[in-house]
């Protein structure tokens, strides 16, 4: 088994947790000095718990290190926080305060960015199937860039810009044919998938020619995103070489300069002891050298280089706390497996079922002298695949009423959350040393039934359990 046997089942593997998470002497998990038992007593469970200082410091570190590294080779780096990882108005403000722009991919995300008071010049819009409403909102607000994803989209954006008497600033998403070593569903630069325009087939070059020919479009440059949970520079190196080569070809053919390239995001984080992410400083230095060499090889100038980290910023900054409901030993025929059922599940973290993702966990409300046992932490939904943590050591005396905390749930858990089995979605509790409050409040049953006409006119007392 890959899972290492713990010397102390109460101890935290600190590299899996937000920077201000620790355990008190009595074994209770703390975040920024607040005891998780007190937080659950006041705010309930399940809940996503966000270490605000950790989030902000990761955003600040990314901006600082990538700016330093690319300045060293003679150009500028920009960072756009990938809102799809997790977005609310508070997070949008925090990352903007730390020097990041914001990458959006829907009208809803654009609306959050606007409500958060962001400068539209540092906001971008992605999407393989943008609606007319999304394009109109982006142009009316004056966002800094729209990332064009298909040939069909080019005349639509141009026409929308012409109707407003404005110019749309666009980048072109290129499928570069690089295989990121990750799950098929989060690898996004191989040929057989929905994003971007193929470099190999010539579609990307055709799209570039059409953009140049459209007076309503300002061609900023090329965009590539090769996938997620990436732990080495090899994929970025191959992608950068191909993007820079296409950029040089377009510039020569049309006598223009494309001022920017975007190499996307996908920087991996540590979900378990088996993951080996690269520090921001090291990755920044490696990628700066990769881009500088690619431009030298192509005989072209250095562009501004932008990146779109999401998971790497918010993923480790958040954990989920659950309350245990049942503990069930099951004889599998090959031994006993202990199922620990909690008050959430795939409605708040579908990644285990969707991506075969692995997570860790810890007993959060007390210490234990009991020996460790491998358990499977599962949710309360009517699905056998409703697994939160496939295998992890917990004390053998774990019991109903205990709290279990799962680290690294900041990215894609709350955004992918559902109301399966009519469960309200948990809130996101923002924790700082001097302040605790909801960044996103938990849903109520009133929220849950608001779209069901049969519940129209009912009061909170009729629908809410608490």
C-alpha positions in Angstrom: 0.0 0.0 0.0 1.3 3.5 -0.9 -0.2 4.9 2.3 2.6 5.3 4.9 1.9 4.0 8.4 1.8 7.0 10.7 4.2 7.2 13.7 1.6 9.4 15.4 -2.0 9.2 14.1 -2.8 12.5 15.7 0.0 14.4 14.0 -0.5 16.6 10.9 1.5 16.3 7.8 1.9 20.0 7.7 2.6 20.2 3.9 -1.0 19.1 3.3 -2.5 21.9 5.3 -2.9 25.6 5.2 -0.1 27.5 6.8 -2.1 28.6 9.9 -3.6 25.2 10.7 -2.2 23.3 13.6 -3.2 21.0 16.4 -3.5 22.1 20.1 -2.0 20.0 22.9 -5.4 18.2 23.3 -5.5 17.2 19.7 -8.1 19.8 18.5 -7.4 21.2 15.1 -6.9 25.0 15.0 -6.9 27.5 12.3 -5.4 31.0 12.9 -5.7 30.2 16.6 -9.4 29.3 16.4 -10.4 25.8 17.7 -12.4 23.9 15.1 -14.7 22.6 17.9 -15.7 26.1 18.7 -16.2 27.0 15.0 -18.4 24.0 14.4 -20.4 24.7 17.6 -21.1 28.2 16.3 -21.3 27.7 12.5 -22.2 24.1 12.0 -21.0 21.3 9.7 -20.2 20.4 7.1 -18.3 23.5 6.3 -15.4 24.6 4.1 -12.9 26.5 6.3 -10.7 29.0 4.5 -7.4 30.3 6.0 -7.5 33.8 4.6 -3.9 34.6 5.3 -2.8 31.5 3.6 -4.8 32.3 0.4 -3.5 35.9 0.3 0.1 34.9 1.0 0.1 32.3 -1.9 -1.3 34.9 -4.3 1.3 37.4 -3.2 4.1 34.8 -3.4 3.1 33.8 -6.9 3.0 37.4 -8.2 6.3 38.2 -6.5 8.2 35.1 -7.7 7.0 35.1 -11.3 7.6 38.9 -11.6 11.1 38.4 -10.3 11.9 35.5 -12.6 10.6 37.0 -15.8 12.2 40.4 -15.0 15.5 38.5 -14.8 15.1 37.3 -18.5 14.0 40.7 -19.7 10.2 40.7 -19.7 7.1 40.9 -17.6 4.9 38.2 -16.0 1.2 38.6 -15.2 -1.0 36.4 -13.1 -4.7 35.9 -13.5 -6.4 34.0 -10.7 -8.5 31.2 -12.3 -11.9 31.9 -10.8 -13.3 28.5 -11.7 -11.2 27.0 -8.9 -13.3 28.9 -6.3 -14.8 32.3 -6.6 -16.8 34.7 -4.5 -16.6 38.5 -4.1 -14.3 38.3 -1.1 -11.8 36.0 -2.8 -11.9 38.2 -5.9 -11.0 41.2 -3.8 -8.2 39.4 -1.9 -6.4 38.2 -5.0 -6.8 41.6 -6.6 -5.3 43.2 -3.5 -2.3 40.9 -3.9 -1.7 41.9 -7.6 -3.6 39.3 -9.5 -6.1 39.8 -12.3 -9.0 37.4 -12.7 -9.8 34.8 -15.3 -13.5 34.1 -15.7 -15.4 31.7 -17.9 -19.1 32.5 -17.5 -21.5 35.4 -17.0 -21.9 34.5 -13.3 -18.1 34.8 -12.8 -18.0 38.1 -14.6 -20.8 39.4 -12.4 -18.9 38.4 -9.3 -15.8 40.2 -10.6 -17.8 43.3 -11.3 -19.6 43.2 -7.9 -16.2 42.8 -6.2 -15.1 46.1 -7.7 -12.3 44.8 -9.8 -10.8 46.9 -12.6 -12.2 45.3 -15.8 -8.9 45.8 -17.5 -7.4 43.0 -15.4 -10.3 40.6 -16.1 -10.4 38.0 -18.9 -13.2 35.8 -20.3 -12.6 32.2 -21.3 -15.1 29.6 -22.6 -15.6 27.2 -25.5 -19.2 28.2 -26.0 -19.7 31.9 -25.0 -23.2 33.2 -25.1 -24.1 36.5 -26.8 -25.0 37.8 -23.3 -21.5 36.9 -22.0 -19.8 38.6 -24.9 -22.0 41.7 -24.5 -21.4 41.9 -20.8 -17.6 41.6 -21.3 -17.6 44.3 -24.0 -19.9 46.7 -22.1 -17.9 46.4 -19.0 -14.6 46.8 -20.9 -12.7 43.8 -19.8 -9.1 43.4 -20.7 -9.3 40.3 -22.9 -11.6 37.7 -24.4 -9.9 34.4 -25.2 -11.3 33.3 -28.5 -11.9 29.5 -28.6 -13.4 28.8 -32.1 -13.7 30.0 -35.6 -17.4 30.7 -35.1 -16.6 33.0 -32.2 -14.4 35.4 -34.2 -17.2 37.1 -36.3 -19.6 37.1 -33.2 -17.1 39.0 -31.1 -16.3 41.3 -34.0 -19.9 42.0 -34.7 -20.7 42.7 -31.0 -17.7 45.1 -30.9 -18.8 46.8 -34.1 -22.3 47.3 -32.7 -20.9 49.1 -29.7 -18.3 51.2 -31.7 -15.5 49.6 -29.8 -12.6 47.3 -30.2 -12.5 43.9 -28.6 -9.1 42.9 -27.2 -8.7 39.1 -27.9 -6.3 36.3 -27.4 -6.5 33.0 -29.4 -6.6 29.7 -27.5 -4.3 27.2 -29.3 -4.4 23.5 -28.8 -0.7 22.6 -29.0 -0.9 18.8 -28.9 1.0 18.4 -25.6 0.0 15.6 -23.4 0.0 16.7 -19.7 0.6 13.7 -17.4 -2.7 14.0 -15.6 -6.3 12.6 -15.6 -7.9 12.6 -19.1 -10.7 14.9 -17.9 -8.2 17.6 -16.8 -5.7 17.3 -19.7 -6.7 20.1 -22.1 -4.1 20.4 -24.8 -4.3 17.0 -26.7 -6.1 17.1 -30.0 -9.3 15.2 -29.1 -11.0 17.6 -26.8 -13.3 20.6 -26.9 -11.0 23.5 -26.1 -9.1 25.8 -28.5 -8.0 25.6 -32.1 -5.6 23.0 -33.3 -2.0 24.0 -34.2 -1.5 20.7 -36.0 -4.6 20.9 -38.3 -3.9 24.5 -39.2 -7.1 25.8 -37.6 -5.1 28.0 -35.2 -3.3 29.7 -38.1 -6.6 30.2 -39.9 -8.2 31.7 -36.8 -5.2 34.1 -36.4 -5.5 35.2 -40.0 -9.3 36.0 -39.5 -8.5 37.9 -36.3 -5.9 40.0 -38.0 -8.4 40.7 -40.8 -11.1 42.0 -38.4 -10.7 45.7 -37.7 -12.9 45.4 -34.6 -10.5 43.0 -33.0 -7.2 43.9 -31.3 -5.0 40.8 -31.4 -3.1 40.5 -28.1 -1.5 37.1 -28.5 -1.8 33.4 -28.1 -3.1 31.3 -25.2 -2.3 27.7 -24.3 -3.5 25.6 -21.3 -2.2 22.0 -21.1 -4.0 20.6 -18.1 -4.1 20.5 -14.3 -2.2 19.0 -11.4 1.1 19.3 -13.3 4.3 18.7 -11.4 7.1 19.3 -13.9 8.1 21.8 -16.6 8.2 19.4 -19.5 4.7 20.0 -20.8 5.1 23.8 -20.4 8.4 23.6 -22.2 6.9 21.8 -25.2 3.8 24.1 -25.2 5.9 27.3 -24.9 8.0 26.3 -27.9 5.0 25.7 -30.1 3.2 28.8 -29.0 6.2 31.0 -29.5 6.8 29.4 -32.9 3.3 30.1 -34.1 3.5 33.7 -32.7 6.7 34.3 -34.8 5.0 32.8 -37.9 2.0 35.1 -37.5 4.1 38.2 -36.8 6.2 37.6 -40.0 3.2 36.8 -42.2 1.3 40.0 -41.1 4.0 42.4 -40.1 2.6 42.8 -36.6 3.7 42.2 -33.1 1.7 40.1 -30.7 2.6 41.5 -27.3 1.5 38.6 -25.0 1.4 34.8 -24.6 -0.5 33.0 -21.9 0.7 29.6 -20.7 -2.4 28.9 -18.6 -2.3 27.3 -15.2 -2.4 23.8 -13.9 0.3 24.0 -11.2 -0.1 21.0 -9.0 -0.6 20.9 -5.2 0.0 18.2 -2.6 -3.2 16.3 -1.8 -1.3 13.3 -0.3 2.3 12.4 0.6 2.7 11.0 -2.9 2.3 14.4 -4.7 5.5 16.5 -5.4 4.6 20.1 -6.3 7.3 22.5 -7.3 7.8 25.7 -5.3 6.6 28.9 -7.0 10.1 30.3 -7.1 11.6 27.2 -8.8 8.7 26.9 -11.3 9.0 30.6 -12.1 12.7 30.4 -12.8 12.3 27.2 -14.9 9.4 28.7 -17.0 11.2 32.0 -17.5 14.2 30.2 -18.9 11.9 28.0 -21.1 10.2 31.1 -22.6 13.5 33.0 -23.1 15.0 30.0 -24.9 12.0 29.4 -27.1 12.0 33.1 -28.2 15.7 33.0 -28.9 15.3 29.8 -30.9 12.4 31.4 -32.9 14.3 34.6 -33.4 11.5 36.6 -31.9 11.1 39.2 -29.2 10.1 38.3 -25.6 6.4 38.8 -25.0 4.6 39.6 -21.8 3.9 36.1 -20.3 0.7 35.5 -18.3 -0.4 32.6 -16.2 -3.7 31.5 -14.7 -3.1 29.7 -11.3 -6.2 28.7 -9.4 -5.8 25.4 -7.6 -2.3 26.4 -6.5 -3.6 29.5 -4.8 -6.9 28.4 -3.2 -6.5 24.6 -3.0 -4.3 24.3 0.1 -5.8 27.3 1.8 -9.1 25.5 2.6 -10.2 22.3 4.4 -13.6 20.7 5.0 -14.8 19.8 8.4 -17.4 17.0 8.8 -19.2 15.4 11.7 -19.1 11.6 11.9 -22.5 9.9 11.9 -21.8 6.2 11.7 -18.8 3.9 11.9 -19.3 0.5 10.2 -16.8 -2.3 10.0 -17.5 -4.4 6.9 -16.0 -7.9 6.2 -14.9 -7.7 2.6 -13.8 -11.3 2.4 -10.2 -10.2 2.3 -10.4 -8.4 5.6 -12.3 -5.8 7.5 -12.8 -2.3 6.0 -14.0 0.4 8.3 -16.5 2.9 6.8 -16.7 6.2 8.5 -19.8 8.1 7.3 -19.9 11.9 7.5 -22.6 14.6 7.2 -21.6 15.6 3.6 -20.1 13.7 0.7 -20.1 13.9 -3.0 -22.5 16.9 -2.9 -19.6 19.0 -1.5 -16.6 17.0 -2.9 -17.3 15.1 -6.1 -13.6 15.0 -7.2 -13.0 11.6 -5.7 -15.8 10.1 -7.8 -15.2 12.3 -10.9 -11.4 12.3 -11.1 -10.4 9.3 -8.9 -8.8 11.9 -6.7 -7.1 11.1 -3.4 -7.4 13.0 -0.2 -6.1 12.8 3.4 -7.9 13.5 6.6 -7.4 13.8 10.4 -9.5 13.4 13.6 -10.1 17.1 14.4 -11.9 17.3 17.7 -9.6 15.4 20.1 -6.4 13.4 20.4 -6.5 9.7 20.7 -4.2 7.0 22.3 -5.9 4.3 20.2 -3.8 2.6 17.4 -4.4 3.6 13.8 -6.6 1.8 11.3 -7.1 2.4 7.6 -10.6 3.7 7.1 -12.7 4.8 4.2 -14.5 8.2 4.7 -17.8 8.2 2.9 -20.7 10.6 2.5 -24.4 10.2 3.2 -25.6 10.0 -0.4 -27.4 7.1 -2.1 -24.4 6.2 -4.2 -21.8 3.5 -3.6 -19.3 5.9 -5.2 -19.9 8.5 -2.6 -16.4 8.4 -1.2 -14.6 11.4 0.2 -11.3 9.8 1.3 -10.6 6.4 -0.2 -8.0 5.3 2.4 -6.5 7.0 5.4 -5.4 6.2 8.9 -7.6 7.3 11.8 -7.6 6.1 15.4 -9.5 2.9 16.0 -11.7 4.6 18.5 -13.2 7.1 15.9 -16.9 7.3 16.9 -20.2 9.0 15.9 -20.0 12.7 16.9 -16.3 13.1 16.2 -15.1 15.7 13.7 -13.0 14.7 10.7 -11.2 17.4 8.6 -10.1 16.9 5.0 -7.3 19.2 3.7 -6.8 20.8 0.3 -10.5 21.2 -0.6 -10.2 24.8 -1.7 -10.2 24.1 -5.5 -13.2 22.8 -7.4 -15.1 21.4 -4.4 -17.5 24.2 -3.5 -17.8 25.2 -7.3 -18.7 21.6 -8.3 -21.0 21.2 -5.3 -24.6 20.0 -5.9 -27.9 19.6 -4.1 -27.9 15.8 -4.7 -30.5 14.1 -2.5 -31.7 17.6 -1.7 -28.8 18.5 0.6 -28.1 22.2 0.9 -24.5 23.1 -0.1 -22.1 24.0 2.8 -20.8 27.5 3.3 -17.2 28.8 3.2 -16.1 30.1 6.5 -13.3 32.7 6.2 -11.0 32.6 9.2 -8.5 35.2 10.3 -6.8 35.7 13.6 -9.1 38.6 14.5 -12.2 37.8 12.5 -14.4 34.8 11.5 -17.3 35.0 9.1 -18.9 33.5 6.1 -17.3 34.3 2.7 -20.2 32.2 1.3 -23.0 31.4 3.7 -24.4 27.9 3.7 -27.5 27.2 1.8 -30.8 26.9 3.7 -33.8 24.8 2.8 -35.5 28.0 1.8 -32.7 28.5 -0.7 -33.0 24.9 -1.8 -36.7 25.0 -2.5 -36.8 28.6 -3.9 -37.2 27.3 -7.5 -39.9 24.7 -6.8 -43.3 26.4 -7.4 -45.0 24.2 -4.8 -43.0 25.9 -2.1 -43.9 29.4 -3.3 -45.1 31.6 -0.5 -43.7 29.4 2.3 -41.7 30.9 5.1 -38.3 30.1 6.4 -40.0 28.4 9.4 -41.9 26.1 7.0 -38.8 25.0 5.1 -35.7 25.4 7.3 -34.7 22.6 9.7 -32.8 25.0 12.0 
